[in-house]
């Protein structure tokens, strides 16, 4: 109890008197907001409090189904743990959604009431913990937008359970809750009628406003794309490629550009008749009666209209092509351009000679080796990917739920599982159970279910129908009419409406079903591209649709690691980064979408990640070739960084330098380097420009540009750009490291500096000025060497600037960035690198006054008692057989030396550790103790309890703590 009171007193000092006073962030008063740039969401705070509380109480004016959707998995966890809660909502303005009330009513551990009289508008979230309460009071209602994207201000404070504030809050909350009306199924039925009436009034008012405005206008991203297309044309280009996520309005965007271009004759080509008809309707909205629009498909062959909409199958026929002259059309649009490798498309492209050709696709990446980018002269007009489209609200948000697929006979369903298991009663019941539990935005399901095989989709459709559902199965053998009829019924309001369409892959692309509000995936993820295509089927906006529910049944599949890569759009291929995203689920996803996994499905993904090699040569070559296709030239490291492609550091990890990788792929195009220059590029890549310290990169970059570079100029440049000063020790360290005196290699069975072994002389430091040595100037005369070195240096600056934030920088290290032991002691200005075993968990450098501490949080053979006591406290132990009087412990006890803390989750994460901040031993926190060694013998150690200079952020803390 005393400890909690002490922490609260300290937090009051920090929060209300002196921000520099050290205290535990857990107790600090904080402003809780949504901030995309800082990856902050009110939702993250709410979830953290729910997961650690003993009881909770919510009081909100407005409750929506989306607000429940982002919390539902955590509420389920609380139910399973027996944690009780109260929720009071309001009927104010009839905004609270009945479907949200129905969902909360499923939880018997939650007492639900509604304020039906008065203008109840209070927004507060209260959490009971042992000996304390946390209160969050402010503007956020229980809606996904309020918890994720809206500009909201909420104040969160922690107080003792015996405090005056808590007494007043509980008294007020209890009083209001008692006045509330208990929510029952009977009440919801009555309220539903009131809500539906008000909703229709709102829709009618909105539609009246829209009918007055009438005009369809380009959104922000479309405006940018239109400017880019116009720039392409002004530069003399006659074609361009538009890459745009499904549902982002590619057709309308093309119509806006066609209107600007004003062609005499125009052709729009798609691969299905129903898509051609829908495209024509969209163009009618933009052009009205300005142009005559006609269809050229099947038996309907309009050759006279100004604008013709055709299927590729029809117009590619020789007899049909000949109906038009080669220059008949001034402007041609080809939808789903990634199909352009097919002979039918090639026939059309080779025949017509329009003034401008626009290709449109959501997925330009091909698996058949065809270079789509070359087809459009590598002119990428604009790229609208899923994360950008969600952030700009061009699509509806989605709420993704990764759930565990069933186990049978002690085995999880796997890729080679037999048909009977895939269609078993247990599996069907589980799919139905989860589809009901997560539901949809409005309670009426219009779903797509993606299966692994045709026979499975047909059988599951039959079994669902037996249980009273209305479903259909569509396969590649289904006719165009059958597909159109199934889609019509899925979107219909009539009695024959479908609940679900079962399919394998025919809806991966090129089909428009805006009303789809639930997608169920019951197949292994084979490709991130296909995953996004299937997800995209439900993201298109539609009247009354507020979000898409996605339920992914995750079996024991080797490719499970592709799920987070697809969901988060990750291209780092860094396992610890992907795991961090997984643990923190919704925090990294843009907009008000959310990502949720149950415990077992998350474990399965972690297991798949641990087993996967994300840097195979095959994958490296594939991504290299893709960017090469895209650019129409050999890509450099800076191209990868600027095009948001794979992190090119993975090529350095694989080949020691990017040059080495390119040389292996482009033997005929890249001039060979001498062995000396190859080695130099390798050492620059791994030990200087590895995005750990920027000063070396700045010095060598400046020296290549000019004859000399003064120390004072370096200090000024660093201070101006990054806001910190560099020490004399750092300058000396830079000089030695640039000459490769810091890193060592074996020579004749002893470790020597790389400079000594290879005879490198890179820079000179004299009279406070850096200059280049003659040896290095000679190397720079090789244009290939110079080109690859400058590219490496520029890449390093780009990447460093991405991760650098002044508020997270502390004397050389960036909070939560990764460093190896070698990186750490280089940044700390040690003279020579030391072998990892020599440093082990820590090492004191008395001369420089620092002692880096390295901890593997979940070690295989953990005999030491290391770990976080709280988000702002950490305990660690000395090496075995140490006493308070041991030399290293004497230095730590008697001198104020710097102790930066570096932590990695497990040995699976390789040789790099996250920088967590600096440690300061607590008063009386250094104590001698006895532990058992690996052989069970007693050994003396020194335990050291410390405070961190920065409390660990929730995201990182959860990641490290979760086993």
N, C-alpha and C positions, 0 to 999 in steps of 0.2 A: 504493500500500500504506500509506504513511504517513498518507494522508488517512483511510482506513478505520480505522486504529488510533486516530487523533485523535478521530474521531466516536464510536468505542466508548468511549474514556475519558470523553468529555463525557456520553455516555448513562449511564454508570455513576454519574457525579456527580449527574445529574438523577434517575435511577431509584432510587438507594440512599442518597443523602446529602441533596440539596437539590432539591425539586421545582421551585423557581423558577429553577434554573440552566438556561440556554438550550442545547438540543441537538437533534439531528435525530431526529424521531419514528421514522424508519425503523429506528434502532438501539436504541430505548428498550425496556427490559423492560416488558411490559404484561400486565394481566389481561384475558383474552379471554373474553367471556361473551355470552349471548343476552339482549337487553334490548329489548322491543318499543317502549317509550316513547322510547328513544333511537335506534330503527331500527338496532340493532346485532345482528349474527348472527355466530356462529363461522364460518359458511359464507363470509361475505364475506372474512374474513382468510385462510381456506384458499384461496379462489379467487385472491386477490391474490398470494399466495406462489407458487401453481402457475404463474400466468401469467408470472412473472418469474424462475423458478428455472432452473438448468441440470440438476439432478437432484432426485429426491424419494424419500422413504422413509416409508411409513406402517406403523405397528404398532398394531393395534386388537384388542380382544377380540371385538367383535361387528361384523359387516358385514351390512347389509340392502340390498335392491334400491333402496329409497328413498334410501339413502346414496350409491349409485352414480348414481342418477337426477339428483341435484342437481349432480353433478360431470361428467356424461358429455360434455357439449359441450366443456368445458375439457380433459378427457382426450383428446378427439378432436383438439383444437388442438395439444396436446403431441405426439401421435403424428405429426401432419403436419409438425411442426418437428423431429422426431427426438429429443425429450427423453425420456430413459429414467427408469424408476422401479421401486421395489420395494414390494410390499405384503405384509405378514405379518398374517394374521388367525388367529383361534382357533376350535377346535371346542368350546370350553368351553360346557357346558350345551346343546350342539347348537342354539344360537340363530342362528348365521350362516346366511344363506339361500343355498341352492344356486343360485337364479336370479341372485343378485348375483355369485357366483363365475363363472357362465357368462358374464355380461356383461363382467366384467373380463378374462376369458380371450380376448375378441375383440381385445384390445390387445396386439399383439406387442411393443410397447415397454415393457410392464409385466411384471416377473417376479413371479409370484403363488405364495405358499406359505401353508400352514396349520399351526398348532401343534396336533398331535393328542394329545399327552401332556402331563400336568401341568396346573396351573390357570393357564394364561397369561392375564393380565388387564391387560397394559400398554397404555396409550393414549398414543401419541406421533406427531408429524408433523414430519419433518425436511426442510429444503430447502437445497440447495447453491446458493449464488450465488458470483460471482467474489470470491475472497479471504475469504469469510465463510459461515457457516451460520446459518439461523434454525431454532429449535426451538420447538415448541409441545407442551407436556406437561401432561396434566391428566385430566379426567374424560370428555371427549367421545369416544364411539365413532363409527364411520362409519355413522351412521343419520341420516335427515333430521331427526328430532326432536332428536337430540343436537346437530346443527349449526345448528338454527334456533329451537327453542322451549324445550327443557329448561333447567332451572337448572343450568348447567355452569360449572365454574371451570377455566380453562386458563392456564398461565403461558407467555408467549412471550418468549424471549430471543434475542439475536443475539450470536454470538461469532466470533472470528477462526478461520480454518481450522487455525491452529497452536496453538490454545488447549488447555489441559488438559481443559476441559469437553467440547470436541468430540472429543478423543482417546478419552475414556471412553465417550461416547455411541456413537461409531462402533464401538468395540470390542464393546460390549454388543449393539448392534443387529445387527452382523455375526454374532456368536455365536448369537443367537436365530434369525436368519434361516437360518443353516446347519442348525440343528436342525429347521426346519420342513419339512413334506412338500410337494413340488412339486404344485401343483393341476393336474390333467389331466382331460379329459372322462371318463376311466375312473374316476378318484377321485370325481368329482361324481356319477356314476351310483350308486356304492356309498353315498356320504354322503346322497344324496337320499332313499333308503329310510329311513335312520336319522332324518333330519330330519322326513319326513312322519309317521312313527310318533309322534315327540315332539310334533309340531304337533297331531295328533289328540288326544293325551292332554291337551294344554293347552286345546284347544277344549272337550273333554268336561268338564274340571274347571270351566271358566268357565261352561258351560251348566248344570252342576249347581248352581253358586252362583246363577245367574240364575233357575233353576227354583224354588229355595228362596225367593228374594226375590219372584219373579213379578211384582210390581207394576211398572207403567210409571209413572215419575215425571216431572213437567215439569223441563226443564233450566233453567239460570239465566235465559236470555233469555225462555223461555216463561213463567216465573214472573212476570217483569216485565210481560210482555204481558197476562197474566191479571189482574194488579192494575190495569192501565190500563183494560181492558175493564170491570172492576167499577166503577172510578171514573166511567167514562162513564155507566153505568146509574144510579149513585147521583145523578149530576147531572141525571137525568131524560131522558137520551137513549135513543131506542129503536132505534138502529142505529150501527154502527161498521165501519171498514174496516181490515183487517189486511194490511199489506204485508210479505211474507216471502219471502226467496229460495227458489228451488226446492230441495227436499230438506231444509228446515229443520224439517219436522214440523208444517206448518200443520194437517193433518187431526187429528193428536193434540192440538194446542193447542186446536182448536175443541171436541174431545171433552172435554178438561179443563174448558173453560168451560161446556159444556152440562151436565156433571155438577154443577158449582157452581150453575147456574141451575135445574136439575131441572125441565124442562118436562114437561107431561103429554103433549103431542104435538110431534114434532120432524121437520123436513124438511131433507134435505141434497141440494142440486142441483148436478149436474156436467154436462159436455157429452158424456161417453162412458160406455157401460154398464160397461166393464171398470174404469173409475175408480170408478164408483158401488159396484161389488162390493168393490174394495179398501178404499174408505172404510168400508164396512160392517164389513169384517174388523177394521179398526183400532178402530172403536167397540166391537166385541165384546170386544176386549182390555181396554178400559177398563170397560165396563159388565157384562161377563159375562152373567148371567141376570137382572140387575135389570130390563132392558127387553126387549120383543120388537122385533126388527129385521126389516125387510122391504124388498124391491126393488119399485120401480115404474118399469119400463122395458120397452119392446117389448110382448111378449105377457104378461109377468109383471106383474100390477097388484095389489099388496098395499095395501089401503086401511085395514086394521084394526090393523096393528102400531103400537106406540108411536112408533118411530123409522122413518121411511121415507127410502130413498135412491133418488133418481130422476134420470133424464136430462132435460135441458131440452126435448129434442125431444118426449118423451112427455107430460110434465106440462103443457106449454104449450098442448096441444090443448084447444079449448073443451070438448069432451065430457069430457075428463079433469079439467079444472079444476072442472067442475060437480059432480064426485064429492065435493068437499070444500067446506065452508063457508069464507067469507073468513077467519074467525078460528079455523079448525080447528087450525092450528099455532101454538104459543106461541113457538117459536124456529125460525128458518130460517137455514141457512148456504148461501151461494152461492159455490162454488169457481170459480176463474178469472174473477173478477168483471170483469176488463177487457173481457170479452165482453158486458157488461151493456147496451151500446148496441143490441144486436140486438133486433129486434121480439119474438122469442120470450121473451127475458129480461124485456123491458119489460112484456109481457103478464102474466107471473107476478108481477112487482113491483107492478104496478097492481092485481092481483086480491087477493093475500093481505095481511092486516093482523096480522102477528105482534107479540108483545110486544117481541121483540128480533130484529133482522136483522143478521147478520154477513157481510160480504163479505171474500173472501180472494183475494189476487193476488200474484204475484211482480213484475209489471210494470204498474203503474197508468198509466204514460205511454201516451197514445193518439196515433195519427197521424190519426184521423178527426175530431178536434175534439170528441168527446163528453166531457162533464165527469163522470167517474166519481165524483170527490170530492163533487160536489153531490148525487149519488144517495144518498150516505151522510152528508149534512148536514155534510161536511168534518170528520167525527169520525174522525181517524186513531188507531185503538186502539194500534197499535205498528208500528214499522218495523224489520225485520231484513234488512239488505242483505248482499250477498255477503261483503264484507270482515269485517263483524262476525260472520257465521256461521262463517267460516273461523277467526277468532281464538278463538271460543268452542268450536271443534272440533265443531260441529253437522254438518259435512260432512267428507268425506274430503279430504285435501290433493290438489292437482293439480300436475303437473309439465308445464309448457307449453314446447313447442319450436317456434319459428318457423323454418321451413326454406325454402330457395329453391325456387320452382317451376321447372320445366325451361325451357330456352331452345331454340327451334328456328328454324333459318334466320336466326340472329342476332337474333331478336325474342323477347322474353318473352311468355308467354301473357297476353293482356289481355282486358278485358271483351267485346270483339267478336270474340274468336278463334273460328275455325271448329271444328266438331264433331270433325273428324278429329284435330286437335291435342290436344283435351281427352282423347281416348281412345287416343292413340298408344301403341305398345309402350314407348317410352322413358319416357313418363309413368307407365304402369302399373308398370314395373320400379322406377322411383324411389319410388313410393308404397309398394310392397312392401318395398324396401330399407330405407326409413326406419322403416316400421312394425316391422320385425324389429330394427333397430338400437336403437330406443328401447324396444321391447317393452312389457310390462305388469308389474304388481306380482308376479304369480305364474307368469308364463310362458304362461298360457292366455288367448288374446285373446277378448274379447267386445266387439266394437266397433261404433260408429256412424260412418258416413262421410257427411258432408254435402256434396252436390254443388250445382252452379249451375243445373242444369236436369234435367228428368225423363229425357229421352233419354240424357243422359250417365250418370245413375245406373244405368239399365237396362243400358247397354252395358258399363260398368265392372264391374258385377256379373257379367255373362257372361264377361268376360275374366279376372276373378279366379277364377271357377269352373273355367275352362280350365287354370289354374295349380295346381289342387288345393285351392283354398279352398272353403269352403261358405258361400255368401252368398245374400242375397235383396235385391231392390229393391222398395221401397214408395213409392207415389206417392199423390196425392190421390184417384186413382181406385181404389185398393186398398180392398177391403171391410173391414168391422170384423173379420170372422173371419180374413181374410188377415193383418191387422195383429196380432191376438192370437196367431195361430199363429207368426208370425215372432218376436215377442217371447218366446213360450214356448220356442222352439228356441234363441234366443240365450242364454237363462238356463239351459237344460237341461244335464244331465250325461250325456245319452244319446248314442248313436252318431250321431244325426241333428242334433246340435248345430250351430248356425250360428256362424261366425267373425265375420261382419260383416253389418249391414243398411245398404244404400245408400239414401239418401233426399235429398230437396231441403229441405223445410221442415215436413213433417207431424209431426216430433218436436221442433219448437221448444218446445212447451209441452204440458202436460196428459197426459204419458205417464210411467209409473213403471217404470223398468228398473234396479233397484238394482245388478245385477251388471255393468253396463257398466263396463269398466275401460280402454277406449281410445277416444278420439274423434279422427277425422281430418277436417280441414276443407280441402276442395279447391275452395273458392269464394271470391270476393272478399267482404270484410266491408262490407256495405251499411249496417249499423246497429249501434251499441254495444249496444242492447237485445237484438237478435237474437243477437249474439255471445254475450252472457251467458246467454240462454235455451238456446242450443245447448251451451255449456259446462256448464250446470246439469244437462243430461241424465245426466251421469256422476258427479255429486258426491254422490249419495245413498249413505249408508252401507249396507254389506252384510257378512254374515259372511265373514271372511277377506280382505276387500278393504282394502288399506292405502293405496292412492292411485289417482288417475286419470292416465293418460298422455294428453296433448293434443298432436297434431301438426298444425300449421297451415302449409299450403303457400302461401307468399306470392309472388304474382306482381307485375307492375309496375302495381299498381292505384292510382288517384287517392285512394281512400278508405283506404289503408293506415294513415293517421294515427289512424283509429278504433280500431285494435288496442290500442295502449297506453292510450288513454282508457278502453276497456272493461276491460282487465286490471287497471289500477291504480285504477279508479273515480275518475279525475281529474275535477274540476270547475273547476279554475282556468283551463283553456284557455290556459295560459302555455306557449309552445313550449319555452322553455329548461328549465322544470321537467319537462315531459314527456320531453325528451331526456335530462335527468339521470337520470330513472327508467329509461329505456331502457338507458343505458350501465351502470347499476348493477344492472339486471335484478332479482334476487331480494330485494334488501335492503329494498325498500319494501313487499313483499307480506306480509300477515300469516300467522302460523302457519308450518308447515313446507312450504308450497307453494313452487315455484320457477318462474322465468321465464327462458327461454334463447332467444337468437336466434343464427343463424349470421351471418357477416359480411355477406353480400350481402342477406339479408332485412332486417337492421338498416339497411343503407344505403338500401334501398327505402323503409323507414318514415321515415327522416330526410328523404329527398327529398320524400315525400308531405307531411310536416310543413312543410317549407320552402315548398312550393307552396300549402298550404292556408290559407284565411282562417278562423280559428277564432272570429272576432268579427263575422260578417256580421249585418246587420239581421235577416235571416230567423231565424237561430239565436237571437239575443237575444230576439226577439219570442216565439219558440217556448218558450224557457225561462221567460220572464216569464209567459206565459199558463199554463204548467203549474203554476207556483207560485201563481198567482192562483186557478186551479181548486182547488188543494190547500187553500188557506187560506180560500177563499170571500170574499176581499177583495183590495184593491190591495196587493200586497206592498211593503214598504219594504226598504231595504238591510239592516237588522238581521234581517229575516225570511230573506233569502237566506243570511246568515251562520249563523243558528241552525238553519235547515232543511238545512244542508249542501248547498245548491244551488250554482248557478254563482256565481263570485265577482262581486259587484255592481260591483266596480271596472271590469269590462269595459263596463258601461253608461256609466260616467264617461268611459272612454277613447273611447267612440263619440259621446257627446252633450255632453261637457264637464261635465255634472252629471246626477245621477240624476233630479232634478226635470225637466230638459229631456226626458229619455227618456219619463218618465211622461206629461208634458204632451202629447207627440206621440201617445201611445197612448190617453189618456183625456181627450180634449178636453172632453167634457161633464161629467166628474166632478171634475176638478182646477181650482180657481179660478186664473185667470192671475195671474202676478206682474208687478210693474212692472219695467222694464228694469234698474233699479239693483239690485233684489233678485236678479234672475236672474244678473246679473254677479257679485254677491257669492257666491252659491251656487257658481258656476263656479270662482271663485278659491279659495274654501274647499275645494272638492273636489279641485282639481288641485295646490294649493300649501300647504295647511295640514293637512288631514285625510287625507293620502295615505299614512298608515301608515309614515312615514319617521322622524318625531320626534314623541314623544307630548306634550311639554310644552305646545305651543300649544293642543292639543286639551283638555288638562286645564284650562288657564287659562280658555279661552272657555266651556267647559262649566260651570265653577264660577261664572263671572260671570253666566251666564244664570240660575243658581239663586239667587244672592245679590247684594247690592249691590256688594261689593268683595271682593278676594282678595289677601291679603298675600303678598309675596315669601317671607317666612319660612314661611308656611303651605304654599306651593307646594313649597319645599325639603323640608319635613317629609313632605308627601304623597308626593313622588317617592321619597324615601329609604325611607319605610315600605313602599311597594308594590313598588318596583323595585330598591331596594338601592344606589342611587348618588346622589352629590351633584352639584348643578348649580352652575356657576360664575357669577360676575358677568357675564362676557361672554355667556354663554348667556341670562341674563335680559334683557340689552339686545337681543340678537338676537331673542328671542321678541317683545318689544315692537314692534320694527321690522317683523318679519314679520307679526304680527297686524294691523298697519296697512298692510300691503302696500307697505312701502318697499323690501323686498328685491327683489321681482320687478319687471321692467321691460317696457314696451311702447313701440313707436314712436309718436311724436307729432310731426307736422311734421318728419319725416325725422331725428329724433333720439330716442335712448332716454331715457325718463323713467320714474320709478317709477309703478306702478299707482295708488298713493295720489294722486300729483300729477295723473295723467291723469283719474281718475274722481272725485276729491274724497272718497275714503273716509276716514272717521274712526271707528275701531272701538274702540280701548282707550286709556286714559290711564294713565301710570305716574307716580305722585307720592307722595313720602314712603314709598317701598317698598310701595306698594299699587296693584294694578291696579283700575281701574273702567271701566265701559262709557261710551262717548261718547254724547251725546244723539242724534246721527245714527243710530247703530246701534240704540239703544233704540227709535227710531221704526220702524226696519225690523222689529224683533222684535214689534211690534204686529200685523203681518200674520201670522195664524195659520198660513197655508200655508208661508210662509217659515220661521217658527220650527219647525214640524213637520219639514220636510225638513232643516233645519240640525241639529236635535237628533238626528235619525236618522243623519245623516252622522257626527256626532261620536261617537255611541254605536257605530256600525259600526267606526269607526277604532280605538276603544278595544278592542273585541272582537278585531279582527284583530291589533292590536299585541300584545295579551296572548297570542295564540296563538303568535306567532313569537318573543316575547321570552323569552330564557333568560339569567339573570344571568351564567352561566359563559361565554356566547358574546357578551356585550356588552362593548364597549371604547370608552369615551369618545365615546358618541353613535351608534356603529354596531353592528349585529348581524351577527356572522359569517355569511357566505354568503347574506345577504339582498341585494336588488337596489336600487341607487341610480343616479339620473341624475347628471350633472355638477352640475346645478342643486341637486338634493337634497344632494349631498355638501358643496358650499360653504356651503349654508344651515346644515347641521348643524355645520360647522366655524366658524360665526358670522361669515362674511364679510359686509361691509356691503351689498353689491349683487351681484345675479346678474351673471355675465359670459357672453358668447356662447361657445358650445362651441369654435368655431375659435380663440378667444383663449386657451383653456385647453389645448386639444389633448391631448397626452399627460401633461402635468403643469403646474403653476404654483405658484411660491413666493409665499406671503403672509408677508413678513418681519415685519410688525407683529404678526400673530397667532401666528407661529412654526409654520406648517404648510405642507405641500406635498403635496396629493393627487396620486397617480400613477394614470393610466388607461391600460390596455393592452388592445388587441384581439388575442387570442392567435393566431388564424389569419387574419391580414389578407390582403386580395387583393394588395396591393402592398407586401409586407413588406420594407423595406430596413433596418430596425433589428433588432439582435440582442437581442430581449427573450425572457425565458422562465424557467421554473423550472430551477434546477440540481439541486434535490432538493425534497422536500416542505417543507423549512424554509429553502431558499435561493432567491433570485430575483435575476436580473440585468436591468437596464433601461438605456436610453441616453437621453442628453439630446437636445434638439432639435438640428438641424443647425447647423453653424458655431458650436459652443460649445467653449470651452477651459476648463481648470481655473481660469483667472483670470476667466472670465465672471461677471457679478454673481450670477446664480442659482446657479451651481456654487460660488461662493465662500461663499454662505449655507449651502448643503448641507454643504460641507466643514468649515466653521468653527463652525457652530452646531448644537446638538442640537435640530433641528426635527422635528416630527411628520410622518411620511410614510405615510399610510394607502394601501394598495394596492387598486385596483379593477380587476377583470378580467372581460371578456366573451369568449365563445368565438369569435364572428365578428360581422360587421356585420349578419348576418341576425337577430341577437337584439335589434335596436332600440337605444334610447339608454341602456339601463340596464346597469350593471356589478355583479358580485358583489363584496362586501367580503371581502377575503382575509386581513385582519390588517394590522399596521403593520410597516414596514420600518426596519431600522437598518443603515447602511452598514458593511461589514466593515472591519476595520483594513487599510489598504493596498488597499481594494477599489474606490477611485475612480481611474480611469485615463483619460488622454486617448488617443484612437485615431482612425483614419481609416476611413471607409466610402465606398461609391459611392452617390451620390444617384440619383434616378429617371432622370436623363439620363446616368448613367454617369460623372459627374465626382466626383473625390475631395473629400470634405468632412470637417471635423474634428467629432468628437463626444466626449462624455465617457461612458464606460461605468461603471456603478455596480453593484457586487455587494453584495447585502444579505442579512441574516438576517431571517426573519419571526418576529414575537413568538409565533406559534402555527403549528406544523406543519400543513400542509393535510390535511384528512381525506381518506381513501382515495376516498370517494364523489365528492367535488368534484374531486380530483386526476385521477381517471380520466376524468371528464366533460370537463375542460378539455384534457387531453392527447390524447384520441382525436379524430383529424381526421374 
